[in-house]
Amino acid sequence: MTMRMDYETAAPGAIKALGGVYGYVAQSGLAKPLVDLVYLRVSQINGCAYCIDMHSRELSRDGMSWEKLVLVPVWREAGGLFDDRERAALAWAETVTRVAEIGVPQSDYDAAAAVFDDKELTDLTVAIGLMNAYNRLAISFRRPPSAAGKGH
């Protein structure tokens, strides 16, 4: 896959603005592994190879087991491997990412609000929106995953 353009060079102000949101999410109080798990799941839904590669590597580097990492796409069937907050965050990430298809049913909101307070749920939703934006940039301009450059 050949990158269509370097969007970071083309619009550095836009990328800096997204970076500001990324920084906000990082200091929001949500646990980094939880946020990275959400970033990975959103990227899987969107089919963003660059972001799937990056967030899988980060989660692995930060200690997530291989077994848990490979079961992220099927987390509902993974038994107790994912805790209550992770399950709620993954479900919310799926709903918000697919908003054009299904809206956001009250039952999905109620499930997320039962586990996250208002600030956490807002911050989590901002993180989901941010990753959707990053995915759209990487997919649209064909940013190759790091693994692709390593001959894997």
C-alpha positions as a Markdown table, in Angstrom:
| # | Residue | x | y | z |
|---|---|---|---|---|
| 1 | Met | 0.0 | 0.0 | 0.0 |
| 2 | Thr | 1.4 | 3.4 | -1.0 |
| 3 | Met | 0.5 | 6.4 | 1.1 |
| 4 | Arg | -1.5 | 8.9 | -0.9 |
| 5 | Met | -0.2 | 11.9 | 0.9 |
| 6 | Asp | 1.4 | 12.9 | 4.2 |
| 7 | Tyr | -1.5 | 14.6 | 5.9 |
| 8 | Glu | 0.6 | 15.6 | 8.9 |
| 9 | Thr | 2.7 | 17.8 | 6.6 |
| 10 | Ala | -0.3 | 19.0 | 4.5 |
| 11 | Ala | -2.2 | 20.3 | 7.5 |
| 12 | Pro | 0.0 | 20.5 | 10.6 |
| 13 | Gly | -2.4 | 22.7 | 12.4 |
| 14 | Ala | -5.2 | 20.2 | 12.2 |
| 15 | Ile | -3.0 | 17.4 | 13.4 |
| 16 | Lys | -1.8 | 19.6 | 16.2 |
| 17 | Ala | -5.4 | 20.2 | 17.2 |
| 18 | Leu | -6.2 | 16.5 | 17.2 |
| 19 | Gly | -3.0 | 16.0 | 19.3 |
| 20 | Gly | -4.4 | 18.5 | 21.8 |
| 21 | Val | -7.5 | 16.3 | 22.2 |
| 22 | Tyr | -5.3 | 13.2 | 22.5 |
| 23 | Gly | -3.4 | 15.0 | 25.3 |
| 24 | Tyr | -6.6 | 15.9 | 27.0 |
| 25 | Val | -7.8 | 12.3 | 26.9 |
| 26 | Ala | -4.4 | 11.1 | 28.2 |
| 27 | Gln | -4.8 | 13.3 | 31.3 |
| 28 | Ser | -8.5 | 12.8 | 31.7 |
| 29 | Gly | -8.3 | 10.3 | 34.5 |
| 30 | Leu | -9.4 | 7.3 | 32.4 |
| 31 | Ala | -6.9 | 4.5 | 32.7 |
| 32 | Lys | -4.4 | 4.3 | 29.8 |
| 33 | Pro | -5.0 | 0.6 | 29.1 |
| 34 | Leu | -8.8 | 1.2 | 29.0 |
| 35 | Val | -8.4 | 4.1 | 26.5 |
| 36 | Asp | -5.9 | 2.1 | 24.4 |
| 37 | Leu | -8.3 | -0.8 | 24.4 |
| 38 | Val | -11.1 | 1.5 | 23.1 |
| 39 | Tyr | -8.7 | 3.0 | 20.5 |
| 40 | Leu | -7.9 | -0.6 | 19.3 |
| 41 | Arg | -11.6 | -1.6 | 19.1 |
| 42 | Val | -12.7 | 1.5 | 17.2 |
| 43 | Ser | -9.8 | 0.9 | 14.8 |
| 44 | Gln | -10.8 | -2.7 | 14.3 |
| 45 | Ile | -14.4 | -1.7 | 13.5 |
| 46 | Asn | -13.2 | 0.9 | 11.0 |
| 47 | Gly | -10.6 | -1.4 | 9.5 |
| 48 | Cys | -7.6 | 1.0 | 10.1 |
| 49 | Ala | -4.5 | -1.1 | 9.7 |
| 50 | Tyr | -2.2 | 1.7 | 10.8 |
| 51 | Cys | -4.1 | 2.2 | 14.1 |
| 52 | Ile | -4.7 | -1.5 | 14.8 |
| 53 | Asp | -1.0 | -2.1 | 14.4 |
| 54 | Met | 0.0 | 0.9 | 16.7 |
| 55 | His | -2.5 | 0.3 | 19.5 |
| 56 | Ser | -1.9 | -3.5 | 19.5 |
| 57 | Arg | 1.8 | -2.8 | 19.9 |
| 58 | Glu | 1.1 | -0.3 | 22.7 |
| 59 | Leu | -1.2 | -2.6 | 24.6 |
| 60 | Ser | 1.3 | -5.5 | 24.3 |
| 61 | Arg | 4.2 | -3.3 | 25.3 |
| 62 | Asp | 2.2 | -2.1 | 28.3 |
| 63 | Gly | 1.6 | -5.6 | 29.5 |
| 64 | Met | -1.7 | -6.8 | 28.0 |
| 65 | Ser | -1.5 | -10.6 | 27.4 |
| 66 | Trp | -1.5 | -12.0 | 23.9 |
| 67 | Glu | -4.6 | -14.0 | 24.7 |
| 68 | Lys | -6.6 | -10.9 | 25.7 |
| 69 | Leu | -5.3 | -8.8 | 22.8 |
| 70 | Val | -6.4 | -11.3 | 20.1 |
| 71 | Leu | -9.8 | -11.6 | 21.7 |
| 72 | Val | -10.7 | -7.9 | 21.6 |
| 73 | Pro | -12.8 | -8.3 | 18.4 |
| 74 | Val | -14.9 | -11.0 | 20.2 |
| 75 | Trp | -14.7 | -9.6 | 23.7 |
| 76 | Arg | -18.4 | -10.5 | 24.4 |
| 77 | Glu | -17.4 | -14.2 | 24.1 |
| 78 | Ala | -14.2 | -13.9 | 26.1 |
| 79 | Gly | -15.8 | -14.8 | 29.4 |
| 80 | Gly | -14.2 | -13.0 | 32.4 |
| 81 | Leu | -11.1 | -12.0 | 30.5 |
| 82 | Phe | -12.4 | -8.4 | 30.3 |
| 83 | Asp | -13.5 | -6.6 | 33.5 |
| 84 | Asp | -16.8 | -4.7 | 33.9 |
| 85 | Arg | -15.3 | -1.3 | 32.9 |
| 86 | Glu | -13.6 | -2.8 | 29.9 |
| 87 | Arg | -16.7 | -4.5 | 28.7 |
| 88 | Ala | -18.8 | -1.3 | 29.2 |
| 89 | Ala | -16.1 | 0.8 | 27.4 |
| 90 | Leu | -15.9 | -1.7 | 24.5 |
| 91 | Ala | -19.7 | -1.8 | 24.1 |
| 92 | Trp | -19.9 | 2.0 | 24.2 |
| 93 | Ala | -17.1 | 2.2 | 21.6 |
| 94 | Glu | -18.9 | -0.1 | 19.3 |
| 95 | Thr | -22.2 | 1.8 | 19.7 |
| 96 | Val | -20.7 | 5.3 | 19.2 |
| 97 | Thr | -18.5 | 4.2 | 16.3 |
| 98 | Arg | -21.6 | 2.8 | 14.5 |
| 99 | Val | -23.8 | 5.7 | 15.4 |
| 100 | Ala | -24.9 | 6.2 | 11.7 |
| 101 | Glu | -26.1 | 2.6 | 11.5 |
| 102 | Ile | -27.9 | 2.1 | 14.8 |
| 103 | Gly | -28.1 | 5.5 | 16.6 |
| 104 | Val | -27.4 | 5.2 | 20.3 |
| 105 | Pro | -30.1 | 3.1 | 22.0 |
| 106 | Gln | -31.1 | 4.1 | 25.5 |
| 107 | Ser | -30.2 | 0.7 | 26.7 |
| 108 | Asp | -26.6 | 1.2 | 25.5 |
| 109 | Tyr | -26.4 | 4.5 | 27.2 |
| 110 | Asp | -27.8 | 3.1 | 30.4 |
| 111 | Ala | -25.3 | 0.3 | 30.5 |
| 112 | Ala | -22.4 | 2.7 | 30.0 |
| 113 | Ala | -23.7 | 5.2 | 32.5 |
| 114 | Ala | -24.0 | 2.5 | 35.1 |
| 115 | Val | -20.2 | 2.0 | 35.0 |
| 116 | Phe | -18.9 | 5.5 | 34.2 |
| 117 | Asp | -19.7 | 8.8 | 35.8 |
| 118 | Asp | -20.7 | 11.7 | 33.6 |
| 119 | Lys | -17.2 | 13.1 | 33.2 |
| 120 | Glu | -15.8 | 9.6 | 32.4 |
| 121 | Leu | -18.5 | 8.9 | 29.9 |
| 122 | Thr | -18.0 | 12.2 | 28.2 |
| 123 | Asp | -14.2 | 11.7 | 28.1 |
| 124 | Leu | -14.6 | 8.2 | 26.8 |
| 125 | Thr | -16.9 | 9.5 | 24.0 |
| 126 | Val | -14.4 | 12.2 | 23.1 |
| 127 | Ala | -11.7 | 9.4 | 22.9 |
| 128 | Ile | -14.0 | 7.4 | 20.6 |
| 129 | Gly | -14.6 | 10.4 | 18.4 |
| 130 | Leu | -10.9 | 11.2 | 18.3 |
| 131 | Met | -10.0 | 7.7 | 17.2 |
| 132 | Asn | -12.7 | 7.7 | 14.5 |
| 133 | Ala | -11.1 | 11.0 | 13.2 |
| 134 | Tyr | -7.6 | 9.5 | 13.2 |
| 135 | Asn | -8.9 | 6.3 | 11.5 |
| 136 | Arg | -10.5 | 8.3 | 8.8 |
| 137 | Leu | -7.3 | 10.2 | 8.1 |
| 138 | Ala | -5.1 | 7.1 | 8.0 |
| 139 | Ile | -7.6 | 5.1 | 5.9 |
| 140 | Ser | -8.3 | 7.9 | 3.4 |
| 141 | Phe | -4.7 | 8.7 | 2.8 |
| 142 | Arg | -3.5 | 5.1 | 3.1 |
| 143 | Arg | -1.0 | 5.4 | 5.9 |
| 144 | Pro | 0.7 | 2.0 | 6.1 |
| 145 | Pro | 1.1 | 0.2 | 9.3 |
| 146 | Ser | 4.6 | 0.0 | 10.8 |
| 147 | Ala | 4.5 | -3.8 | 10.4 |
| 148 | Ala | 4.2 | -3.4 | 6.6 |
| 149 | Gly | 7.6 | -1.8 | 6.5 |
| 150 | Lys | 9.2 | -4.8 | 8.3 |
| 151 | Gly | 8.5 | -7.4 | 5.6 |
| 152 | His | 6.0 | -9.3 | 7.7 |
